[in-house]
Amino acid sequence: MSPFLKTAIEAAQAAQLVIDKYYAGEFEVEIKPDQSPVTIADVETEETIKRIILNAFPDHGFFGEETGKVNEDADYNWLIDPIDGTKSFVRGYPFFSTQIALMYKGELIVGVSNAPGFKEMAYAEKGQGAWLNGEKIQVSDIQELSKSTLSLGNIATIAGKPQWQTLGGLIQDVHRIRGYGDFYHYHLLASGKIDIIIESDVNILDIAALSVIVNEAGGCFTDLSGNVLTLDTTTVLACNTKAMHQSMLDRVQYS
């Protein structure tokens, strides 16, 4: 395990202590300009993560959901969403997580996804495989669409485009359709329990760490046009295998 991954896990564990202090308690909720909620828990969690990471790697960049960017021209940049799923957190149900990723010269190389409410921590680093609660994980080998499970998330944008009809046909062709959303369906995909994920209206901070985990578990993770992730990515097509990914891309390619 590299010093980068060790530090990311340490930061996620420290973040959970802050989250546990506030979860299911009373706190004020503010609405940001993009209409998403933010709480004192979000800010304190990110400050905790930021302190641990920049103490360990003071020359690295840092891009946080709540505190913005530091040293963004650095070769190494950390991408952080302290509480991905704040709406769930505010309402007291457990579909939220802490997302910590490291990007080196534009390539995502480390990812940690910690979900306190599920007692799940998934993590991975480039070339070293993916792990969930200390156990190595791997995607499924299902190739037939008729045997696969598809999970959808944040599909509001797709609903207004021609892909909506294509998606309707796809839903009829798969074995099961679900809408787990947030971190959870990526943990399931990387663990071999579902096979395809389609999302729109996402932020790179929501998915950066998860992309490393899925890829290192043997999956394939791009945007809906088949492009590798960048800081501007807003859609996801993630699949268990490259063959399944190409099959899905042929059907749902997005523009």
LONULUM-366449 format. One record per residue: residue number from 1; residue in one letter; x, y, z of N, C-alpha, C in turn. Coordinates in Angstrom, 1 decimal. Example, Ala and Ser with C-alpha at 12.3 -4.5 7.8 and 13.67 -1.06 7.14 Angstrom:
> n, res, n_u, n_v, n_w, ca_u, ca_v, ca_w, c_u, c_v, c_w
> 1, A, 13.2, -5.7, 7.8, 12.3, -4.5, 7.8, 13.2, -3.3, 7.8
> 2, S, 12.8, -2.2, 7.1, 13.7, -1.1, 7.1, 12.9, 0.0, 7.9
# end
This chain:
> n, res, n_u, n_v, n_w, ca_u, ca_v, ca_w, c_u, c_v, c_w
> 1, M, 0.9, -1.2, 0.0, 0.0, 0.0, 0.0, 0.9, 1.2, 0.0
> 2, S, 0.6, 2.1, -0.9, 1.5, 3.3, -1.1, 1.2, 4.3, 0.1
> 3, P, 2.1, 5.3, 0.3, 1.8, 6.3, 1.3, 0.6, 7.2, 0.9
> 4, F, 0.3, 7.3, -0.4, -0.9, 8.0, -0.9, -2.1, 7.3, -0.4
> 5, L, -2.2, 6.0, -0.6, -3.4, 5.3, -0.2, -3.5, 5.2, 1.3
> 6, K, -2.4, 5.0, 2.0, -2.5, 5.0, 3.5, -3.0, 6.3, 4.0
> 7, T, -2.5, 7.4, 3.5, -3.0, 8.7, 3.9, -4.5, 9.0, 3.6
> 8, A, -4.9, 8.5, 2.4, -6.3, 8.6, 2.1, -7.2, 7.9, 3.0
> 9, I, -6.8, 6.7, 3.4, -7.6, 5.9, 4.3, -7.6, 6.5, 5.7
> 10, E, -6.4, 7.0, 6.1, -6.4, 7.7, 7.4, -7.3, 8.9, 7.4
> 11, A, -7.4, 9.6, 6.3, -8.2, 10.8, 6.2, -9.7, 10.4, 6.2
> 12, A, -10.0, 9.3, 5.6, -11.4, 8.8, 5.6, -11.9, 8.4, 6.9
> 13, Q, -11.0, 7.7, 7.7, -11.3, 7.3, 9.0, -11.5, 8.5, 10.0
> 14, A, -10.7, 9.5, 9.8, -10.8, 10.7, 10.7, -12.1, 11.4, 10.3
> 15, A, -12.4, 11.4, 9.0, -13.6, 12.1, 8.5, -14.9, 11.4, 9.1
> 16, Q, -14.8, 10.1, 9.3, -16.0, 9.4, 9.8, -16.3, 9.8, 11.3
> 17, L, -15.2, 10.1, 12.0, -15.4, 10.5, 13.4, -16.2, 11.8, 13.4
> 18, V, -15.9, 12.7, 12.5, -16.7, 14.0, 12.4, -18.1, 13.7, 12.0
> 19, I, -18.3, 12.9, 11.0, -19.6, 12.6, 10.5, -20.5, 11.9, 11.6
> 20, D, -19.9, 11.0, 12.3, -20.6, 10.3, 13.4, -21.1, 11.3, 14.4
> 21, K, -20.3, 12.3, 14.6, -20.7, 13.3, 15.7, -22.0, 14.0, 15.3
> 22, Y, -22.2, 14.2, 14.0, -23.4, 15.0, 13.6, -24.6, 14.1, 13.0
> 23, Y, -24.3, 12.9, 12.6, -25.3, 12.2, 11.9, -26.5, 11.9, 12.8
> 24, A, -27.7, 12.1, 12.3, -28.9, 11.9, 13.0, -29.1, 12.9, 14.2
> 25, G, -28.3, 14.0, 14.2, -28.4, 15.0, 15.2, -29.1, 16.2, 14.6
> 26, E, -29.0, 17.3, 15.3, -29.6, 18.6, 14.8, -28.5, 19.5, 14.4
> 27, F, -28.7, 20.1, 13.2, -27.8, 21.1, 12.7, -28.5, 21.9, 11.7
> 28, E, -27.9, 23.1, 11.4, -28.5, 24.0, 10.4, -28.1, 23.5, 9.0
> 29, V, -29.0, 23.7, 8.1, -28.7, 23.4, 6.7, -28.8, 24.6, 5.8
> 30, E, -27.8, 24.9, 5.1, -27.8, 26.1, 4.2, -27.9, 25.5, 2.8
> 31, I, -28.4, 26.4, 1.9, -28.6, 26.0, 0.5, -27.6, 26.8, -0.3
> 32, K, -26.7, 26.1, -1.1, -25.7, 26.7, -1.9, -26.4, 27.3, -3.2
> 33, P, -25.6, 28.1, -4.0, -26.2, 28.7, -5.2, -26.7, 27.6, -6.2
> 34, D, -26.1, 26.4, -6.2, -26.6, 25.4, -7.1, -27.8, 24.6, -6.5
> 35, Q, -28.3, 25.1, -5.4, -29.5, 24.6, -4.7, -29.2, 23.2, -4.0
> 36, S, -28.0, 22.9, -3.9, -27.7, 21.7, -3.0, -27.4, 22.1, -1.6
> 37, P, -27.7, 21.2, -0.7, -27.5, 21.6, 0.8, -26.1, 21.5, 1.2
> 38, V, -25.7, 22.2, 2.3, -24.4, 22.1, 2.9, -24.7, 22.3, 4.4
> 39, T, -23.9, 21.5, 5.2, -24.0, 21.6, 6.7, -22.7, 21.8, 7.3
> 40, I, -22.7, 22.1, 8.6, -21.4, 22.2, 9.3, -20.6, 20.9, 9.2
> 41, A, -21.3, 19.8, 9.1, -20.7, 18.5, 9.1, -19.9, 18.4, 7.8
> 42, D, -20.4, 18.9, 6.6, -19.7, 18.9, 5.4, -18.4, 19.6, 5.5
> 43, V, -18.5, 20.8, 6.1, -17.3, 21.7, 6.1, -16.3, 21.2, 7.1
> 44, E, -16.7, 20.7, 8.3, -15.7, 20.2, 9.2, -15.1, 18.9, 8.7
> 45, T, -15.8, 18.1, 8.1, -15.3, 16.9, 7.5, -14.2, 17.2, 6.5
> 46, E, -14.5, 18.1, 5.6, -13.5, 18.4, 4.6, -12.3, 19.1, 5.2
> 47, E, -12.5, 19.9, 6.2, -11.3, 20.5, 6.8, -10.4, 19.5, 7.5
> 48, T, -11.0, 18.5, 8.0, -10.3, 17.4, 8.6, -9.5, 16.6, 7.6
> 49, I, -10.1, 16.3, 6.5, -9.4, 15.6, 5.4, -8.3, 16.5, 4.8
> 50, K, -8.6, 17.7, 4.6, -7.6, 18.6, 4.1, -6.4, 18.7, 4.9
> 51, R, -6.6, 18.9, 6.2, -5.5, 19.0, 7.2, -4.6, 17.7, 7.1
> 52, I, -5.1, 16.6, 7.1, -4.4, 15.3, 7.1, -3.6, 15.2, 5.8
> 53, I, -4.2, 15.4, 4.7, -3.6, 15.3, 3.4, -2.5, 16.3, 3.1
> 54, L, -2.8, 17.6, 3.4, -1.7, 18.6, 3.1, -0.6, 18.6, 4.2
> 55, N, -0.9, 18.0, 5.4, 0.2, 17.8, 6.3, 1.2, 16.8, 5.8
> 56, A, 0.6, 15.7, 5.2, 1.4, 14.6, 4.6, 2.1, 15.0, 3.3
> 57, F, 1.4, 15.8, 2.5, 1.9, 16.2, 1.2, 1.7, 17.6, 0.9
> 58, P, 2.5, 18.5, 1.5, 2.2, 19.9, 1.4, 2.3, 20.5, 0.0
> 59, D, 3.0, 19.8, -0.9, 3.2, 20.4, -2.2, 2.1, 19.9, -3.2
> 60, H, 1.1, 19.1, -2.7, 0.1, 18.6, -3.5, -1.1, 19.6, -3.7
> 61, G, -1.8, 19.5, -4.7, -3.0, 20.3, -4.9, -4.2, 19.7, -4.2
> 62, F, -5.2, 20.5, -3.9, -6.4, 20.0, -3.2, -7.6, 20.7, -3.8
> 63, F, -8.6, 19.9, -4.2, -9.9, 20.4, -4.7, -11.0, 19.8, -3.9
> 64, G, -11.6, 20.6, -3.1, -12.7, 20.1, -2.2, -14.0, 20.7, -2.6
> 65, E, -15.1, 19.9, -2.3, -16.4, 20.4, -2.6, -16.8, 21.6, -1.9
> 66, E, -16.3, 21.8, -0.6, -16.7, 22.9, 0.2, -15.7, 24.0, 0.3
> 67, T, -14.4, 23.7, 0.2, -13.4, 24.7, 0.5, -12.6, 25.1, -0.8
> 68, G, -12.9, 24.5, -1.9, -12.4, 24.9, -3.2, -11.0, 24.3, -3.4
> 69, K, -10.2, 25.1, -4.2, -8.9, 24.6, -4.8, -7.7, 25.2, -4.1
> 70, V, -6.7, 24.4, -3.9, -5.4, 24.9, -3.4, -4.3, 24.3, -4.3
> 71, N, -3.4, 25.2, -4.7, -2.3, 24.7, -5.5, -2.7, 23.8, -6.7
> 72, E, -3.7, 24.3, -7.4, -4.3, 23.4, -8.5, -3.4, 23.1, -9.7
> 73, D, -2.2, 23.8, -9.8, -1.3, 23.5, -10.9, -0.3, 22.4, -10.5
> 74, A, -0.4, 21.8, -9.3, 0.5, 20.8, -8.9, 0.3, 19.5, -9.7
> 75, D, 1.3, 18.7, -9.8, 1.2, 17.4, -10.6, 0.2, 16.5, -9.9
> 76, Y, 0.3, 16.4, -8.5, -0.7, 15.6, -7.7, -1.8, 16.5, -7.2
> 77, N, -3.0, 16.1, -7.5, -4.2, 16.8, -7.0, -5.2, 15.9, -6.4
> 78, W, -5.6, 16.2, -5.1, -6.6, 15.4, -4.4, -8.0, 16.0, -4.7
> 79, L, -8.9, 15.1, -4.9, -10.3, 15.4, -5.2, -11.2, 14.9, -4.1
> 80, I, -11.9, 15.8, -3.5, -12.6, 15.4, -2.2, -14.1, 15.8, -2.2
> 81, D, -14.9, 14.9, -1.9, -16.3, 15.2, -1.6, -16.5, 14.7, -0.1
> 82, P, -16.5, 15.5, 0.9, -16.5, 15.1, 2.2, -17.8, 14.3, 2.6
> 83, I, -18.9, 14.7, 2.2, -20.2, 14.0, 2.3, -20.9, 14.0, 1.0
> 84, D, -20.7, 13.0, 0.2, -21.4, 12.8, -1.0, -22.7, 12.2, -0.7
> 85, G, -23.8, 13.0, -0.9, -25.1, 12.5, -0.5, -25.6, 13.3, 0.7
> 86, T, -25.3, 14.6, 0.7, -25.7, 15.4, 1.8, -27.2, 15.4, 2.0
> 87, K, -28.0, 15.3, 1.0, -29.5, 15.3, 1.1, -29.9, 14.1, 1.9
> 88, S, -29.2, 12.9, 1.7, -29.5, 11.7, 2.5, -29.1, 12.0, 3.9
> 89, F, -27.9, 12.5, 4.1, -27.3, 12.8, 5.4, -28.3, 13.7, 6.2
> 90, V, -28.8, 14.7, 5.6, -29.7, 15.6, 6.3, -31.0, 15.0, 6.7
> 91, R, -31.5, 14.1, 5.9, -32.7, 13.4, 6.3, -32.5, 12.1, 7.1
> 92, G, -31.3, 11.8, 7.4, -31.0, 10.7, 8.4, -31.1, 9.3, 7.8
> 93, Y, -30.9, 9.2, 6.5, -30.8, 7.8, 6.0, -29.4, 7.6, 5.3
> 94, P, -28.9, 6.4, 5.3, -27.5, 6.2, 5.2, -26.8, 6.2, 3.8
> 95, F, -27.5, 6.7, 2.7, -26.9, 6.7, 1.4, -26.0, 8.0, 1.2
> 96, F, -25.0, 8.0, 2.0, -24.0, 9.0, 1.8, -22.6, 8.4, 2.1
> 97, S, -21.6, 9.1, 1.6, -20.2, 8.6, 1.8, -19.2, 9.7, 1.7
> 98, T, -18.0, 9.4, 2.0, -16.8, 10.3, 1.9, -16.0, 9.8, 0.7
> 99, Q, -15.7, 10.7, -0.2, -15.0, 10.3, -1.5, -13.7, 11.0, -1.5
> 100, I, -12.6, 10.3, -1.6, -11.2, 10.8, -1.6, -10.5, 10.2, -2.8
> 101, A, -10.0, 11.0, -3.7, -9.3, 10.5, -4.9, -8.0, 11.3, -5.1
> 102, L, -7.0, 10.7, -5.7, -5.8, 11.4, -6.1, -5.6, 11.3, -7.6
> 103, M, -5.4, 12.4, -8.2, -5.1, 12.5, -9.6, -3.6, 12.9, -9.8
> 104, Y, -2.9, 12.2, -10.7, -1.6, 12.6, -11.1, -1.5, 12.9, -12.5
> 105, K, -1.2, 14.2, -12.8, -1.1, 14.6, -14.2, -2.3, 14.2, -15.0
> 106, G, -3.4, 14.4, -14.4, -4.7, 14.2, -15.1, -5.2, 12.7, -15.0
> 107, E, -4.4, 11.8, -14.5, -4.9, 10.4, -14.4, -5.2, 10.1, -12.9
> 108, L, -6.4, 9.5, -12.7, -6.8, 9.1, -11.4, -6.1, 7.8, -10.9
> 109, I, -5.4, 7.9, -9.8, -4.5, 6.8, -9.4, -4.9, 6.2, -8.0
> 110, V, -5.6, 6.9, -7.2, -6.0, 6.4, -5.9, -7.5, 6.8, -5.6
> 111, G, -8.2, 5.8, -5.0, -9.6, 6.1, -4.6, -10.0, 5.5, -3.3
> 112, V, -10.6, 6.2, -2.5, -11.2, 5.7, -1.2, -12.7, 6.2, -1.1
> 113, S, -13.6, 5.2, -0.9, -15.0, 5.5, -0.8, -15.5, 4.9, 0.5
> 114, N, -15.7, 5.8, 1.5, -16.1, 5.3, 2.8, -17.6, 5.6, 3.1
> 115, A, -18.4, 4.6, 3.4, -19.8, 4.8, 3.7, -20.1, 4.4, 5.1
> 116, P, -20.1, 5.3, 6.1, -20.3, 5.0, 7.5, -21.6, 4.2, 7.8
> 117, G, -22.7, 4.7, 7.1, -24.0, 4.0, 7.4, -24.1, 2.6, 7.0
> 118, F, -23.2, 2.2, 6.0, -23.2, 0.9, 5.5, -22.1, 0.0, 6.1
> 119, K, -21.2, 0.7, 6.8, -20.0, 0.1, 7.3, -19.2, -0.5, 6.2
> 120, E, -19.0, 0.3, 5.1, -18.3, -0.2, 4.0, -17.2, 0.9, 3.6
> 121, M, -16.0, 0.4, 3.5, -14.9, 1.2, 3.0, -14.3, 0.5, 1.8
> 122, A, -14.4, 1.1, 0.6, -13.8, 0.5, -0.6, -12.6, 1.4, -1.0
> 123, Y, -11.5, 0.8, -1.5, -10.4, 1.5, -1.8, -9.6, 0.8, -2.9
> 124, A, -8.8, 1.6, -3.6, -8.0, 1.0, -4.7, -6.9, 2.0, -5.1
> 125, E, -5.8, 1.5, -5.7, -4.8, 2.3, -6.3, -4.4, 1.6, -7.6
> 126, K, -3.9, 2.4, -8.5, -3.6, 1.9, -9.8, -2.6, 0.8, -9.8
> 127, G, -3.0, -0.3, -10.5, -2.2, -1.5, -10.6, -2.1, -2.4, -9.4
> 128, Q, -2.9, -2.1, -8.4, -2.9, -2.9, -7.1, -4.2, -3.6, -6.8
> 129, G, -5.2, -3.5, -7.6, -6.5, -4.1, -7.3, -7.4, -3.3, -6.5
> 130, A, -8.6, -3.8, -6.2, -9.6, -3.0, -5.4, -10.0, -3.9, -4.2
> 131, W, -10.4, -3.2, -3.1, -10.7, -3.9, -1.8, -11.9, -3.3, -1.2
> 132, L, -12.6, -4.1, -0.5, -13.8, -3.7, 0.3, -13.7, -4.3, 1.7
> 133, N, -13.6, -3.4, 2.7, -13.4, -3.9, 4.0, -12.3, -4.9, 4.2
> 134, G, -11.2, -4.7, 3.5, -10.1, -5.6, 3.6, -10.1, -6.8, 2.7
> 135, E, -11.2, -7.0, 2.0, -11.3, -8.2, 1.1, -11.2, -7.8, -0.4
> 136, K, -10.3, -8.5, -1.1, -10.2, -8.1, -2.5, -11.5, -8.3, -3.3
> 137, I, -11.8, -7.4, -4.2, -13.1, -7.5, -4.9, -12.9, -7.5, -6.4
> 138, Q, -13.8, -8.1, -7.1, -13.7, -8.2, -8.6, -15.1, -8.1, -9.2
> 139, V, -15.2, -7.5, -10.4, -16.4, -7.4, -11.1, -16.9, -8.8, -11.5
> 140, S, -18.2, -8.9, -11.9, -18.7, -10.1, -12.5, -18.2, -10.4, -13.9
> 141, D, -18.4, -11.6, -14.3, -18.1, -11.9, -15.7, -19.3, -12.1, -16.6
> 142, I, -20.4, -11.6, -16.2, -21.7, -11.7, -17.0, -21.5, -10.9, -18.3
> 143, Q, -21.8, -11.6, -19.4, -21.7, -11.0, -20.7, -23.0, -10.8, -21.4
> 144, E, -24.0, -11.6, -21.0, -25.3, -11.5, -21.7, -26.1, -10.4, -21.1
> 145, L, -26.7, -9.5, -21.9, -27.5, -8.4, -21.4, -28.7, -8.9, -20.7
> 146, S, -29.2, -10.0, -21.2, -30.5, -10.6, -20.6, -30.2, -11.2, -19.2
> 147, K, -29.0, -11.3, -18.8, -28.7, -11.8, -17.4, -28.1, -10.7, -16.5
> 148, S, -28.0, -9.5, -17.0, -27.3, -8.4, -16.3, -28.3, -7.6, -15.5
> 149, T, -27.7, -6.9, -14.5, -28.5, -5.9, -13.7, -27.9, -4.5, -14.0
> 150, L, -28.8, -3.6, -14.3, -28.5, -2.2, -14.6, -29.0, -1.3, -13.5
> 151, S, -28.2, -0.4, -13.0, -28.6, 0.6, -12.0, -28.4, 2.0, -12.6
> 152, L, -29.5, 2.8, -12.4, -29.5, 4.1, -12.9, -29.4, 5.2, -11.8
> 153, G, -28.8, 6.3, -12.1, -28.7, 7.4, -11.1, -28.7, 8.7, -11.8
> 154, N, -29.4, 9.7, -11.2, -29.3, 11.1, -11.7, -29.6, 11.2, -13.2
> 155, I, -30.7, 10.7, -13.7, -30.9, 10.6, -15.1, -31.8, 11.8, -15.7
> 156, A, -31.9, 12.8, -14.9, -32.8, 14.0, -15.3, -32.4, 14.5, -16.7
> 157, T, -31.1, 14.7, -16.9, -30.6, 15.2, -18.2, -30.9, 14.3, -19.3
> 158, I, -30.7, 13.0, -19.1, -31.0, 12.0, -20.2, -32.5, 12.0, -20.5
> 159, A, -33.3, 12.3, -19.6, -34.8, 12.2, -19.8, -35.2, 13.3, -20.8
> 160, G, -34.4, 14.3, -21.0, -34.7, 15.4, -22.0, -34.0, 15.2, -23.3
> 161, K, -33.4, 14.1, -23.5, -32.6, 13.9, -24.8, -33.1, 12.6, -25.5
> 162, P, -32.7, 12.4, -26.7, -33.1, 11.2, -27.5, -32.7, 9.9, -26.8
> 163, Q, -31.6, 9.9, -26.0, -31.2, 8.7, -25.3, -32.2, 8.1, -24.4
> 164, W, -33.2, 9.0, -24.0, -34.3, 8.5, -23.1, -35.0, 7.3, -23.7
> 165, Q, -35.3, 7.4, -25.0, -36.0, 6.3, -25.7, -35.1, 5.1, -25.8
> 166, T, -33.9, 5.3, -26.1, -32.9, 4.2, -26.1, -32.8, 3.5, -24.8
> 167, L, -32.8, 4.3, -23.7, -32.7, 3.8, -22.4, -33.9, 2.9, -22.1
> 168, G, -35.1, 3.4, -22.5, -36.3, 2.6, -22.3, -36.2, 1.2, -22.9
> 169, G, -35.6, 1.1, -24.1, -35.4, -0.2, -24.8, -34.4, -1.0, -24.0
> 170, L, -33.4, -0.4, -23.5, -32.3, -1.1, -22.7, -32.9, -1.7, -21.5
> 171, I, -33.8, -0.9, -20.8, -34.4, -1.4, -19.6, -35.2, -2.7, -19.8
> 172, Q, -35.8, -2.8, -21.0, -36.6, -4.0, -21.3, -35.7, -5.2, -21.6
> 173, D, -34.4, -4.9, -22.0, -33.5, -6.0, -22.4, -32.7, -6.6, -21.3
> 174, V, -32.5, -5.9, -20.2, -31.7, -6.4, -19.1, -32.6, -7.3, -18.2
> 175, H, -31.9, -8.0, -17.3, -32.6, -8.9, -16.4, -33.3, -8.2, -15.3
> 176, R, -32.5, -7.2, -14.7, -33.1, -6.4, -13.6, -32.7, -5.0, -13.7
> 177, I, -33.5, -4.1, -13.3, -33.3, -2.7, -13.3, -33.4, -2.1, -11.9
> 178, R, -32.4, -1.4, -11.4, -32.4, -0.8, -10.1, -31.9, 0.7, -10.2
> 179, G, -32.1, 1.4, -9.1, -31.7, 2.8, -9.0, -31.0, 3.0, -7.7
> 180, Y, -29.9, 2.3, -7.4, -29.2, 2.5, -6.1, -28.6, 3.9, -5.9
> 181, G, -28.0, 4.4, -6.9, -27.5, 5.8, -6.8, -26.3, 6.0, -5.9
> 182, D, -25.8, 7.2, -5.9, -24.6, 7.6, -5.1, -23.5, 6.6, -5.1
> 183, F, -22.8, 6.4, -4.0, -21.7, 5.5, -4.0, -22.1, 4.0, -4.1
> 184, Y, -23.3, 3.7, -3.7, -23.6, 2.3, -3.4, -23.6, 1.4, -4.7
> 185, H, -24.1, 1.9, -5.8, -24.1, 1.0, -6.9, -22.7, 0.7, -7.5
> 186, Y, -21.8, 1.6, -7.2, -20.4, 1.4, -7.6, -19.7, 0.4, -6.7
> 187, H, -20.0, 0.4, -5.4, -19.5, -0.7, -4.6, -20.1, -2.0, -5.0
> 188, L, -21.3, -2.1, -5.4, -21.9, -3.3, -5.9, -21.3, -3.8, -7.2
> 189, L, -21.1, -2.8, -8.1, -20.5, -3.2, -9.4, -19.1, -3.7, -9.2
> 190, A, -18.3, -3.1, -8.4, -16.9, -3.5, -8.2, -16.8, -4.8, -7.5
> 191, S, -17.9, -5.2, -6.7, -18.0, -6.4, -6.0, -18.6, -7.6, -6.8
> 192, G, -19.0, -7.3, -8.0, -19.6, -8.4, -8.8, -21.1, -8.6, -8.6
> 193, K, -21.8, -7.7, -8.0, -23.2, -7.9, -7.6, -24.1, -7.3, -8.6
> 194, I, -23.7, -6.3, -9.3, -24.5, -5.7, -10.5, -23.5, -5.5, -11.6
> 195, D, -24.0, -5.1, -12.8, -23.2, -5.2, -14.0, -23.0, -3.9, -14.8
> 196, I, -24.0, -3.0, -14.7, -23.9, -1.8, -15.5, -24.5, -0.7, -14.7
> 197, I, -23.8, 0.5, -14.9, -24.3, 1.8, -14.2, -24.4, 2.9, -15.3
> 198, I, -25.5, 3.6, -15.3, -25.6, 4.8, -16.2, -26.1, 5.9, -15.3
> 199, E, -25.3, 7.0, -15.4, -25.7, 8.2, -14.6, -25.4, 9.5, -15.5
> 200, S, -26.2, 10.5, -15.2, -25.9, 11.8, -15.7, -26.0, 12.8, -14.5
> 201, D, -25.7, 14.1, -14.8, -25.8, 15.1, -13.7, -24.9, 14.8, -12.5
> 202, V, -23.7, 14.3, -12.8, -22.7, 14.1, -11.7, -21.6, 15.1, -11.7
> 203, N, -20.9, 15.1, -10.7, -19.7, 16.0, -10.5, -18.5, 15.1, -10.4
> 204, I, -17.3, 15.5, -10.9, -16.1, 14.6, -10.8, -15.8, 14.3, -9.4
> 205, L, -16.1, 15.2, -8.5, -15.8, 14.9, -7.1, -16.6, 13.7, -6.5
> 206, D, -17.8, 13.5, -7.2, -18.7, 12.4, -6.7, -18.2, 11.0, -7.2
> 207, I, -17.4, 11.0, -8.3, -17.1, 9.7, -9.0, -15.7, 9.4, -9.1
> 208, A, -14.8, 10.4, -8.8, -13.4, 10.1, -9.1, -12.8, 8.9, -8.4
> 209, A, -13.0, 8.9, -7.1, -12.5, 7.7, -6.3, -13.2, 6.4, -6.7
> 210, L, -14.5, 6.5, -7.0, -15.2, 5.3, -7.4, -14.8, 4.7, -8.7
> 211, S, -14.3, 5.6, -9.6, -13.8, 5.2, -10.9, -12.5, 4.3, -10.8
> 212, V, -11.7, 4.7, -9.8, -10.5, 4.0, -9.6, -10.8, 2.6, -9.0
> 213, I, -11.8, 2.6, -8.1, -12.2, 1.3, -7.5, -12.8, 0.3, -8.5
> 214, V, -13.7, 0.8, -9.4, -14.3, 0.0, -10.4, -13.2, -0.5, -11.4
> 215, N, -12.4, 0.4, -11.9, -11.4, 0.0, -12.9, -10.4, -1.0, -12.3
> 216, E, -10.0, -0.9, -11.0, -9.1, -1.8, -10.4, -9.7, -3.1, -10.1
> 217, A, -11.1, -3.1, -10.0, -11.8, -4.4, -9.8, -12.0, -5.1, -11.1
> 218, G, -11.5, -4.5, -12.2, -11.6, -5.2, -13.5, -12.7, -4.6, -14.4
> 219, G, -13.4, -3.6, -14.0, -14.4, -3.0, -14.7, -13.9, -1.9, -15.7
> 220, C, -14.9, -1.3, -16.3, -14.6, -0.2, -17.3, -15.5, 1.0, -17.0
> 221, F, -14.8, 2.2, -16.8, -15.5, 3.3, -16.3, -15.2, 4.5, -17.2
> 222, T, -16.2, 5.1, -17.9, -16.0, 6.3, -18.7, -17.2, 7.2, -18.6
> 223, D, -17.2, 8.3, -19.3, -18.4, 9.0, -19.5, -19.3, 8.4, -20.5
> 224, L, -20.5, 8.9, -20.7, -21.4, 8.3, -21.6, -21.1, 8.4, -23.1
> 225, S, -20.0, 9.1, -23.4, -19.5, 9.1, -24.8, -18.2, 8.3, -24.9
> 226, G, -17.8, 7.6, -23.9, -16.7, 6.7, -23.9, -15.4, 7.4, -23.6
> 227, N, -15.4, 8.6, -23.1, -14.2, 9.3, -22.8, -13.7, 9.0, -21.4
> 228, V, -12.4, 9.1, -21.2, -11.8, 9.0, -19.8, -12.3, 10.2, -19.0
> 229, L, -12.3, 10.0, -17.7, -12.8, 11.1, -16.8, -11.8, 12.3, -16.8
> 230, T, -12.4, 13.5, -16.7, -11.6, 14.7, -16.5, -12.3, 15.5, -15.4
> 231, L, -11.8, 16.6, -15.1, -12.4, 17.5, -14.1, -13.8, 18.0, -14.5
> 232, D, -14.1, 17.9, -15.8, -15.3, 18.4, -16.4, -16.4, 17.3, -16.6
> 233, T, -16.1, 16.1, -16.3, -17.0, 15.0, -16.6, -18.3, 15.1, -15.8
> 234, T, -19.4, 14.8, -16.5, -20.7, 15.0, -15.8, -21.6, 13.7, -16.0
> 235, T, -21.1, 12.7, -16.8, -21.9, 11.5, -17.0, -21.1, 10.3, -16.8
> 236, V, -21.7, 9.1, -16.6, -21.0, 7.9, -16.4, -21.6, 6.7, -17.1
> 237, L, -20.8, 5.9, -17.7, -21.1, 4.6, -18.2, -20.1, 3.7, -17.6
> 238, A, -20.5, 2.9, -16.6, -19.6, 1.9, -15.9, -20.1, 0.5, -16.1
> 239, C, -19.2, -0.4, -16.5, -19.6, -1.8, -16.7, -18.6, -2.8, -16.2
> 240, N, -19.1, -4.0, -16.1, -18.2, -5.1, -15.5, -17.1, -5.4, -16.4
> 241, T, -17.3, -5.4, -17.7, -16.2, -5.8, -18.7, -16.1, -4.8, -19.8
> 242, K, -15.0, -4.8, -20.5, -14.9, -3.9, -21.7, -15.8, -4.3, -22.8
> 243, A, -16.1, -5.6, -22.9, -17.1, -6.0, -23.9, -18.5, -5.5, -23.6
> 244, M, -18.9, -5.6, -22.4, -20.2, -5.1, -22.0, -20.2, -3.6, -22.2
> 245, H, -19.2, -2.9, -21.8, -19.1, -1.5, -21.9, -19.2, -1.0, -23.4
> 246, Q, -18.5, -1.7, -24.3, -18.6, -1.4, -25.7, -20.1, -1.6, -26.2
> 247, S, -20.7, -2.7, -25.8, -22.1, -3.0, -26.2, -23.0, -1.9, -25.7
> 248, M, -22.8, -1.4, -24.5, -23.7, -0.3, -24.0, -23.4, 1.0, -24.7
> 249, L, -22.1, 1.3, -24.9, -21.7, 2.5, -25.6, -22.4, 2.6, -27.0
> 250, D, -22.4, 1.5, -27.7, -23.1, 1.5, -29.0, -24.5, 1.9, -28.9
> 251, R, -25.1, 1.6, -27.8, -26.6, 1.9, -27.6, -26.9, 3.2, -27.1
> 252, V, -26.1, 3.7, -26.1, -26.5, 4.9, -25.4, -25.5, 6.1, -25.5
> 253, Q, -24.6, 6.0, -26.5, -23.7, 7.1, -26.6, -24.3, 8.5, -26.5
> 254, Y, -23.8, 9.3, -25.7, -24.4, 10.6, -25.3, -23.7, 11.8, -25.9
> 255, S, -24.4, 12.8, -26.2, -23.8, 14.0, -26.7, -24.6, 15.2, -26.3
# end
